[in-house]
Amino acid sequence: MSYPVDDYEEGSYDPYAYTGDYDLHTGDPKQDLAYERQYEQQTFQVIPEVIKNFIQYFHKTVSDLIDQKVYELQASRISSDVIDQKVYEIQDIYENSWTKLTERFFKNTPWPEAEAIAPQVGNDAVFLILYKELYYRHIYAKVSGGPTLEQRFESYYNYCNLFNYILNADGPAPLELPNQWLWDIIDEFIYQFQSYSQYRCKTAKKSEEEIDFLRLNPKIWNVHSVLNVLYSIVDKSNINRQLEVYTSGGDPESVAGEYGRHSLYKMLGYFSLVGLLRLHSLLGDYYQAIKVLENIELNKKVIEPLLC
């Protein structure tokens, strides 16, 4: 099922319009002052109806998948046709609907902040983490001027929340995502680390206050934190053992373990190996870069067998 993006006219909405009732003053100075304070607190984006509908549809699709995944996990199943169908629907949203709506409404401007769409999705924490992953990635890629320092920090914390949800759950997290999105998560995580490292080193145009702020927050986008996340995903997924067994002609499922049997962990593990190759290369540690690929035969197709 595709979200009907084409049913709406371009330019029908101003995604960053604001409410305009500021002139409703009473004439009483005290009441007017109270009103002005209230108004300042309530200034917010007016979200186009088409975007609200899309967010609700996106949320329902993800929520339905999570509910189904919880059921599958309770029944000790790995996956099902229902899960596969939901993943396909999310893939269509991710690759088509999101892209079309971005081009139409938010070509060079941010999507609505997560706080603005939270009421539309019942403050669903998992969905909001996924939404913010897309939100900040769009800012890095398309918004003029790129991310602010605050947005760089917030994106880092959002990735921490995402990976904590996946890695620290009591058992496999009830989530599956399209492979392309999983790859993009790992790829973007490393890209934003690289971007922050470059940003942090360019101090010529920064104020003393900003330099002090960076100095006082050394753990944000710290290389050890980024490496720890990627290696933790590799370990949790048992991907090295799976690849080792596969290249020797065995069944990787037999050594996948509780987490690695699930596509979410299996594919994140595989993509994290590729990410570690890139990250170690950026750091100039070419020995470790090659070592992380020791269980991957580059002349073999690996992904399709892992998905079977």
Contacts in CASP RR format, 6 or more apart in sequence:
PFRMAT RR
TARGET T0000
AUTHOR 0000-0000-0000
METHOD contacts of the structure
MODEL  1
MSYPVDDYEEGSYDPYAYTGDYDLHTGDPKQDLAYERQYEQQTFQVIPEV
IKNFIQYFHKTVSDLIDQKVYELQASRISSDVIDQKVYEIQDIYENSWTK
LTERFFKNTPWPEAEAIAPQVGNDAVFLILYKELYYRHIYAKVSGGPTLE
QRFESYYNYCNLFNYILNADGPAPLELPNQWLWDIIDEFIYQFQSYSQYR
CKTAKKSEEEIDFLRLNPKIWNVHSVLNVLYSIVDKSNINRQLEVYTSGG
DPESVAGEYGRHSLYKMLGYFSLVGLLRLHSLLGDYYQAIKVLENIELNK
KVIEPLLC
1 89 0 8 1.000
1 92 0 8 1.000
2 92 0 8 1.000
2 96 0 8 1.000
2 97 0 8 1.000
3 54 0 8 1.000
3 57 0 8 1.000
3 58 0 8 1.000
3 92 0 8 1.000
3 93 0 8 1.000
3 96 0 8 1.000
3 97 0 8 1.000
5 50 0 8 1.000
5 54 0 8 1.000
5 96 0 8 1.000
5 97 0 8 1.000
5 100 0 8 1.000
5 101 0 8 1.000
5 104 0 8 1.000
6 100 0 8 1.000
8 50 0 8 1.000
8 104 0 8 1.000
10 104 0 8 1.000
11 104 0 8 1.000
12 48 0 8 1.000
12 50 0 8 1.000
13 48 0 8 1.000
13 49 0 8 1.000
13 50 0 8 1.000
13 51 0 8 1.000
13 105 0 8 1.000
14 46 0 8 1.000
15 45 0 8 1.000
15 46 0 8 1.000
15 47 0 8 1.000
15 48 0 8 1.000
15 51 0 8 1.000
15 105 0 8 1.000
15 106 0 8 1.000
15 109 0 8 1.000
15 112 0 8 1.000
16 45 0 8 1.000
16 46 0 8 1.000
16 109 0 8 1.000
17 45 0 8 1.000
17 46 0 8 1.000
18 43 0 8 1.000
18 44 0 8 1.000
18 45 0 8 1.000
18 46 0 8 1.000
19 42 0 8 1.000
19 43 0 8 1.000
19 44 0 8 1.000
19 46 0 8 1.000
22 39 0 8 1.000
24 35 0 8 1.000
25 32 0 8 1.000
25 35 0 8 1.000
26 32 0 8 1.000
26 35 0 8 1.000
44 116 0 8 1.000
45 112 0 8 1.000
45 113 0 8 1.000
45 116 0 8 1.000
47 112 0 8 1.000
47 116 0 8 1.000
47 117 0 8 1.000
47 120 0 8 1.000
48 105 0 8 1.000
50 101 0 8 1.000
50 105 0 8 1.000
51 101 0 8 1.000
51 105 0 8 1.000
51 111 0 8 1.000
51 112 0 8 1.000
52 117 0 8 1.000
52 120 0 8 1.000
54 97 0 8 1.000
54 101 0 8 1.000
55 117 0 8 1.000
55 120 0 8 1.000
55 121 0 8 1.000
55 131 0 8 1.000
56 120 0 8 1.000
56 121 0 8 1.000
57 93 0 8 1.000
58 93 0 8 1.000
58 97 0 8 1.000
58 98 0 8 1.000
58 127 0 8 1.000
58 131 0 8 1.000
59 120 0 8 1.000
59 121 0 8 1.000
59 124 0 8 1.000
59 127 0 8 1.000
61 86 0 8 1.000
61 89 0 8 1.000
61 90 0 8 1.000
61 93 0 8 1.000
62 90 0 8 1.000
62 126 0 8 1.000
62 127 0 8 1.000
62 130 0 8 1.000
63 124 0 8 1.000
63 127 0 8 1.000
64 86 0 8 1.000
65 83 0 8 1.000
65 86 0 8 1.000
65 87 0 8 1.000
65 90 0 8 1.000
65 175 0 8 1.000
65 176 0 8 1.000
66 126 0 8 1.000
66 174 0 8 1.000
66 175 0 8 1.000
68 80 0 8 1.000
68 82 0 8 1.000
68 83 0 8 1.000
68 86 0 8 1.000
69 83 0 8 1.000
69 174 0 8 1.000
69 175 0 8 1.000
69 176 0 8 1.000
70 174 0 8 1.000
72 78 0 8 1.000
72 79 0 8 1.000
72 80 0 8 1.000
72 83 0 8 1.000
73 172 0 8 1.000
73 174 0 8 1.000
78 261 0 8 1.000
78 262 0 8 1.000
79 176 0 8 1.000
79 262 0 8 1.000
79 263 0 8 1.000
83 176 0 8 1.000
86 176 0 8 1.000
87 176 0 8 1.000
87 177 0 8 1.000
87 178 0 8 1.000
88 178 0 8 1.000
90 177 0 8 1.000
90 178 0 8 1.000
90 181 0 8 1.000
91 178 0 8 1.000
91 180 0 8 1.000
91 181 0 8 1.000
94 178 0 8 1.000
94 180 0 8 1.000
94 181 0 8 1.000
95 178 0 8 1.000
95 180 0 8 1.000
98 134 0 8 1.000
102 111 0 8 1.000
102 138 0 8 1.000
102 142 0 8 1.000
106 138 0 8 1.000
106 142 0 8 1.000
107 142 0 8 1.000
108 142 0 8 1.000
108 143 0 8 1.000
108 144 0 8 1.000
109 143 0 8 1.000
110 135 0 8 1.000
110 138 0 8 1.000
110 139 0 8 1.000
110 143 0 8 1.000
111 134 0 8 1.000
111 135 0 8 1.000
111 138 0 8 1.000
113 135 0 8 1.000
114 128 0 8 1.000
114 131 0 8 1.000
114 132 0 8 1.000
114 135 0 8 1.000
117 128 0 8 1.000
117 131 0 8 1.000
118 128 0 8 1.000
121 127 0 8 1.000
121 128 0 8 1.000
121 131 0 8 1.000
126 165 0 8 1.000
126 175 0 8 1.000
129 158 0 8 1.000
129 161 0 8 1.000
129 162 0 8 1.000
129 165 0 8 1.000
130 162 0 8 1.000
130 177 0 8 1.000
132 154 0 8 1.000
132 155 0 8 1.000
132 158 0 8 1.000
133 158 0 8 1.000
133 159 0 8 1.000
133 162 0 8 1.000
133 185 0 8 1.000
133 188 0 8 1.000
136 147 0 8 1.000
136 151 0 8 1.000
136 154 0 8 1.000
136 155 0 8 1.000
136 158 0 8 1.000
136 192 0 8 1.000
137 184 0 8 1.000
137 188 0 8 1.000
139 146 0 8 1.000
139 147 0 8 1.000
139 151 0 8 1.000
139 155 0 8 1.000
140 146 0 8 1.000
140 147 0 8 1.000
140 155 0 8 1.000
140 188 0 8 1.000
140 191 0 8 1.000
140 192 0 8 1.000
140 195 0 8 1.000
147 155 0 8 1.000
149 199 0 8 1.000
149 210 0 8 1.000
149 213 0 8 1.000
149 214 0 8 1.000
152 192 0 8 1.000
152 195 0 8 1.000
152 196 0 8 1.000
152 199 0 8 1.000
152 220 0 8 1.000
152 221 0 8 1.000
153 217 0 8 1.000
153 220 0 8 1.000
155 192 0 8 1.000
156 192 0 8 1.000
156 196 0 8 1.000
156 220 0 8 1.000
156 221 0 8 1.000
159 189 0 8 1.000
159 192 0 8 1.000
159 229 0 8 1.000
162 185 0 8 1.000
163 229 0 8 1.000
163 232 0 8 1.000
163 233 0 8 1.000
165 173 0 8 1.000
165 175 0 8 1.000
166 173 0 8 1.000
166 175 0 8 1.000
166 233 0 8 1.000
166 264 0 8 1.000
166 265 0 8 1.000
166 268 0 8 1.000
167 229 0 8 1.000
167 232 0 8 1.000
167 233 0 8 1.000
167 236 0 8 1.000
171 258 0 8 1.000
171 259 0 8 1.000
172 258 0 8 1.000
172 259 0 8 1.000
172 262 0 8 1.000
172 264 0 8 1.000
172 265 0 8 1.000
173 264 0 8 1.000
175 264 0 8 1.000
176 262 0 8 1.000
176 263 0 8 1.000
176 264 0 8 1.000
177 185 0 8 1.000
177 264 0 8 1.000
179 263 0 8 1.000
179 267 0 8 1.000
179 303 0 8 1.000
179 307 0 8 1.000
182 264 0 8 1.000
182 267 0 8 1.000
182 268 0 8 1.000
182 271 0 8 1.000
183 267 0 8 1.000
183 271 0 8 1.000
185 268 0 8 1.000
186 230 0 8 1.000
186 268 0 8 1.000
186 271 0 8 1.000
186 272 0 8 1.000
186 274 0 8 1.000
186 275 0 8 1.000
187 271 0 8 1.000
187 275 0 8 1.000
189 226 0 8 1.000
189 229 0 8 1.000
190 226 0 8 1.000
190 275 0 8 1.000
190 278 0 8 1.000
190 279 0 8 1.000
190 282 0 8 1.000
192 221 0 8 1.000
193 221 0 8 1.000
193 223 0 8 1.000
193 226 0 8 1.000
193 279 0 8 1.000
194 282 0 8 1.000
196 220 0 8 1.000
196 221 0 8 1.000
197 221 0 8 1.000
197 223 0 8 1.000
200 214 0 8 1.000
200 221 0 8 1.000
203 211 0 8 1.000
206 214 0 8 1.000
219 225 0 8 1.000
223 283 0 8 1.000
226 279 0 8 1.000
227 276 0 8 1.000
227 279 0 8 1.000
230 272 0 8 1.000
230 275 0 8 1.000
230 276 0 8 1.000
230 279 0 8 1.000
231 272 0 8 1.000
231 276 0 8 1.000
233 265 0 8 1.000
233 268 0 8 1.000
233 269 0 8 1.000
233 272 0 8 1.000
234 240 0 8 1.000
234 269 0 8 1.000
234 272 0 8 1.000
234 273 0 8 1.000
234 276 0 8 1.000
236 259 0 8 1.000
236 260 0 8 1.000
236 265 0 8 1.000
236 269 0 8 1.000
237 256 0 8 1.000
237 259 0 8 1.000
237 260 0 8 1.000
237 265 0 8 1.000
237 266 0 8 1.000
237 268 0 8 1.000
237 269 0 8 1.000
237 270 0 8 1.000
237 272 0 8 1.000
238 255 0 8 1.000
238 256 0 8 1.000
238 257 0 8 1.000
238 259 0 8 1.000
238 260 0 8 1.000
239 260 0 8 1.000
239 266 0 8 1.000
239 269 0 8 1.000
239 270 0 8 1.000
239 272 0 8 1.000
239 273 0 8 1.000
240 273 0 8 1.000
240 295 0 8 1.000
241 255 0 8 1.000
241 256 0 8 1.000
242 252 0 8 1.000
242 253 0 8 1.000
242 255 0 8 1.000
242 256 0 8 1.000
242 260 0 8 1.000
242 266 0 8 1.000
242 306 0 8 1.000
243 252 0 8 1.000
243 270 0 8 1.000
243 295 0 8 1.000
243 296 0 8 1.000
243 302 0 8 1.000
244 295 0 8 1.000
245 251 0 8 1.000
245 252 0 8 1.000
245 254 0 8 1.000
245 255 0 8 1.000
246 252 0 8 1.000
246 302 0 8 1.000
246 305 0 8 1.000
246 306 0 8 1.000
247 295 0 8 1.000
247 297 0 8 1.000
247 300 0 8 1.000
252 305 0 8 1.000
252 306 0 8 1.000
253 261 0 8 1.000
256 266 0 8 1.000
259 265 0 8 1.000
260 266 0 8 1.000
263 307 0 8 1.000
266 306 0 8 1.000
266 307 0 8 1.000
267 303 0 8 1.000
267 306 0 8 1.000
267 307 0 8 1.000
270 302 0 8 1.000
270 303 0 8 1.000
270 306 0 8 1.000
273 292 0 8 1.000
273 293 0 8 1.000
273 296 0 8 1.000
276 288 0 8 1.000
276 289 0 8 1.000
276 292 0 8 1.000
277 289 0 8 1.000
277 290 0 8 1.000
277 292 0 8 1.000
277 293 0 8 1.000
278 289 0 8 1.000
280 286 0 8 1.000
280 288 0 8 1.000
280 289 0 8 1.000
280 292 0 8 1.000
281 289 0 8 1.000
296 302 0 8 1.000
END
